Amino acid sequence: NKTDNTNISLIYATHGPQASGVLNLVLRENLPVPKLPTDVIVQVEAATVSLQDCIIRRGVWHQKVPLPATPGFDVVGTIIQVGEEVPDVSPFKVGDRVAALVRTGGNARYINIASSSLVKVPDGIDTAQAVCVVSTYMTAFQALDLARGSSEKESSLEGKKILVTGGNGPVGRAVIQLARLMKADAVYATAYGRDHSDLETMGAVALPFASEEWLPKVQGRMDAVIDGVCVDNYVSSHAALNAQGQLICIGMTSLLYSKGSVVMCGLPASARWASIKSKCFMSRTTTYELWDSFCQEPELFKSDLEYLFGLVKARTIKPAVSKLIALSEVADAQDRIESGTSPPGGQIVCLPWKKFVYVTSKKHKTDTESVVTPKY
């Protein structure tokens, strides 16, 4: 038996519907080195565990991700090694505390990251709150930028009514918090009844989850709808808009988890059709995806992230963390996210150096790697 103190990653070699069936903890004897001269090695302090990770692991994300892969869409950590060209192209150095959007790789003790992707984390920010900002709050913030029609950081939503579907989820809660900060007249949030009191405490107008129940209450009144659920191909969300309103589509979880759907180009056919419809046939509709936005406008992403870190440092916003977990708990956390039984009230955060007891066995592909089995 050992208490973990070295290079451990969570890895899946095949896609699968259940995290506990495909995720394995792997211990490597050696520490990583930068893959490219402009890369850095970061010792990971925190990474979120999210529905996005689950969608990628299932193989129903809109992009193909090479396998084997490590879950974890974002990281906060400390640089421990830099490539030989980093001093020439980047201000970052060993010892800097940084954050990055990485798509995969966050649920590990160490990660290789391009120095061009890094943003410095200000002193005094809680690590778990900082990592919630990188993907969760960034998705909400940039979606609200589309609702505002401006990427100016200080522009407001004054006079506007905002609706977010799935308001009980981490992104939905971030939308509520940021929209209120931007002085929206009202923020409406759909959710199951058990979450209504919590959302109302945050300042939202809580609505039922089912579209046939919430649409009559808001039809034709919303200045912007942010929809990550897509319960009916965005039809109800579009119907909620007023004459100048904007629909921002940030996901389609209801379709990605529909049973028996034919797969088309990696996505269920229903999800593929909803995506095409929203992009090509629906007026006043914009599709937003965090990773695509980062790849297309990395400097805007980094500027927005610095701004959000400033809000956290000033205690203007406070990202909610529902649970802090070890690497050994990530598979169970993913399964709970997908079954709807994860802890309410915020984002699950993995702390890769949180201790857990394990045994090792040489069942992996090389002599320098071992499978790690937690002992409970």
N, C-alpha and C positions, 0 to 999 in steps of 0.2 A: 504494500500500500504506500502511496505517496501523497503528499500535499502539493498541489500544482505550483510550479515556480519557473516554468520555462516556456518554450515556443509551441503553443497549442492553437490550432485553428479548427473551425467547424467546416466540414466539407461534404458536398453531395456530388456523386459521379453520374447520377441519373435523375431525371425529373420524376416527381411522384406526388400523389394527392395527399399524402400524410407525412409531415415533417419527421416524425419519429421513425418512419420506415426508411428514410433515405439519408438523413443527416448523421454524420459520424465525426467524433472528435479525433483529431490526429495530432500526435506529438512529433515534432521534428527535432533532431539532435542539434541542428545548426541554425544560427540566426540568418535571416535574409540579408542580401546585399543589394544595392540599387541595380535595377535591370538596365537602365540607361544612364548616361552621364548627367542628365538633367533631372533624374529622379531622386527621391529621398526615401528613407525608411522611417516610418513613424511607429512608435510604441503606442498602441491604441489604449486610450483610457475609457472610452465610451462609444457605443454605437446603438442606434435604435433597432428595435425588433418590430417590424411593421407588416401590414397587409401587402405592401409592395414586395417585400421579401418573399412572401408566400406565393404571390402571383408569378414571380420569376422562377421560384423553385418548382412550381407546377408546370412550367413551360408554356404558359398562356399569356406571357407578356408580349407587347407589340414588337419587340426586337428579340432576335436569337442571341442568347448568352452562352459563350463557350463553356463546356464542361471539362473537367470538374470545376465547381464554383464554390465560393464561400459566401453565405448570405451577409447582409449588412450594407445598407444603401449609403451610409454616411459614417464619418468618424470624427472624433476629437482625440488628440493625443499629442505626444512630444516627439520632435525629430531627434533620432539617435544617430543617424548617419546620412551624409549627403553625397551625391555623385560628384565626380571631379569637376564637372562644368557648372554645378549649381552656383558657386560664388560669382560666376561671370554673368549669369542670366537671371538671378533671383536674389532678393534680399534675405532669404531664409537661411538659418544656420542651426547647428546642433544645439538643442536645448529650447528651441522655440516651441511654444504651445500653439497648435494649429488645428484647423478644421478643413474638411473637404467632403464633397459629394463624390462617391466612388462607384455607385451602382451595385457592385458586389465587392466583398472582401472585408467588411467592417467587423464581422463576428470572429475576430482573431486577435492574438496578442500583438502581432506585428503586421504591417502592410506596406507595400511599395506604392508610392504615389508620385505622379508628375509634379514637380515643384510649381509649375504654372497653374495648378489647380488649387493651391493652398490659400487659405485666409488665416491671418493671425487671430487668435482668440485673446481678447483683452484680459488683463489680470483682474481677479476678483469675481469672475463669472463661474458659477457652479458648473462642473463638467457635464452632469446629466442634463441640466437646462440648456447648456450650450449646444449639445448634439441634437436636441429637439428642434432647435432653430434651423439647422442645416437643411433638412428636407421637409419636416412637418410645417413649420412656420413659413418657410420660403414658398411652399406651394400655396398656402393661404395668401401670403403677401402679394405674390405675383399674379394670382388670380384676381385679387382685389384691384391691382393695378389695371387690369383689363376692364374691370367694372368702372373704375374711375376715368378710364380713357387717358391715363397719364402715368408715366414712370417717374414723375417728380415725387421725391420721397415725402414731402410735406403736403401734397395736395390732398383734399378731403373728400369725403362722401356726404357732405352736408346736404340735406334735402333729399337723400336717396333712401329707398327701402331695399334691403338685401335679403334674399332667401338662400340658405344653404341646406342641401339635402344631406342626411346622415350627420346631423349636427352633433351627435353624441360621440363621434369618432375623434381621434386626435386632430386631424386636419379641420374638421368642422368646428371644434372648440377654438382652434387658432383663428379661423375665419371670424367667429363671434368676437373674440378678444380684439383682433386688429380692426374689424369694421367699427366697433364701438370707439376705439382709439381714433379712427379717421372721421368720427362724428356722424356716422350714418344715422338717419332719423329713426330707423328701426331695423333690427336684425331678426329674421324669422328662421327657425331651425326645425327640421323634421327629425323625429326620433320616436322610439318606443316610449310608452307612458312611464316606465320606470326611471327614465332619464329626464323627464320634464322638469321636475323640481330643481335639479342641478343646473340645467340650462337656463331656467328663469333666474336663478341666483346669479348667473353670469351676465344677465341683462338681456337675454334673448326672449323672443316670443315663441314658446314651444308649440309645435304642431304635430299632429299624428304622423306616423311613418308612412302609412298607406296613401298613395297619391289621390285616390278617390275621396279620401277624407280631408286632406289638406288643401287640395286645389280649389274647392268652392270658397274657402276662406281668403284666398289671395289672388284669385284669377284676375289677370289684366292689371294688376296693381304694382308689380315689382319692377324696380329699375335695373336690377341685376339678379340673376339666379346662378349660383355656383353648385353644379351637380356632379357628384362623384359616384352616384348610385345607379342612375339610368334604369329606373324601374319599368319604364314603358317607352324605351327608345327616345327619351328626352321630351316626349310629347307634352306631358303635364308641366314640366319645367318651362317649356317654351310658352305654353298657354298662360302661365303665371305672369309673363312679361307685360308691361304697358307698351304703348306704341313706340317708345324709343328705347325700351329695355334691351339688355344684353344677356344672352345665355353663355356661360363659360362652363364648358364640359371638361372636368378634370379626372374622370374615371367612369367605369361601368361595372362596378363590382357585382351587381345583381346578375349581369349577363355572363361574366367570367365564371360564376359559380352555378350557372344553370346546368341541370343534369341532362345528359343525353343529347347535347347539342353537337352537331357536326362541326369538326375543326376545319378551318380554312386559313392557310398560311399562318399557322401557329395560334390563331384565335378562334374561339367558337364562332360559328357562322353568324349567330345573332349579334355578337359583339362587333364582328367585322362590318355587318350591315349598318349597325348603329353609328359606327365611326364614319363610314362613308356618307351616311345620311346627314350627320351633323356638320360635316365638312363641306358637302356639296349642295345640299338641298334645303337647308334650314337657314332662313334669314336671321341676321343679327345674332349669329352663333359663332363662337370661337372655341376651338379645342386647344387645351393647354396640357402639356406633359412636362414634368420637372426636368427629367434627364435631357429631353430634346431641347428644352429652353437653355439649359446649361451648356450643351454642346454648341448651340447656335449663337449664344451671346454670353460667353464665359465671363467677360469683364463686367457686364451688367449684373450677372449672378453674384460675383464677388463683391461688387459695390453694394448690392442689396443685402448681402449677408453681413457686411461690416455695419450697415445701418441697423439691422436687427440686433446684432450683438450690442450696439450702443443702447438700444431700448432695454435690453436685458440688464446691462450694467447699471443703467439709470433706474432700474426697477419700474419702468413704465409698463413693461409686460413681464409676466412670470409664467413660463412654460410649465405645464403640470406634468409631473412624472407619476404614473400609476404604480410602477414597481421597478426595482433594481434587481437584476438577475445575473447569475454567473453563466459562463459558456455552456455549462452542463444543463442549464434550464431552458435554452433557446428553443430546442425542438418542441418541448411541451408548450412553451409560450406561443409558438407559431400555430400549433394545433388548437390552442384555446382561442387565438384571434379568429381563426377560420370557423370555429364552432360557436362563436359569440359568447364565450364564457371567460374572456380575459378580464382582468381587473378594470373596473370603470374609472373614469375621471382623468384620463391622460394617456401619456405615451409610455410604453415599456422600453426600458433602457438596459442594454447588456453592458456590464462592467467586466471586460475580459480577464482582469487580474483578481476578481473576486474569488476567494479560495474555495476549492472543493476537493474532496478526497477521491482518488481514482486508482485503478490498476491498469497496467499496459500489457499489450500482447503484440507480437511481431506478425501481424496479419496484413500489413499494408504492402504497397508495391515495391518499396525499396528498403534496404537495410538501415537507412537513417530515419525511417518513419515507423511509428507504432500507433495502433488503434488504442484510444483511451476509453475506458469504461468507468463512468462515475460509480462510486459506492455510496449508497444511501443508508 
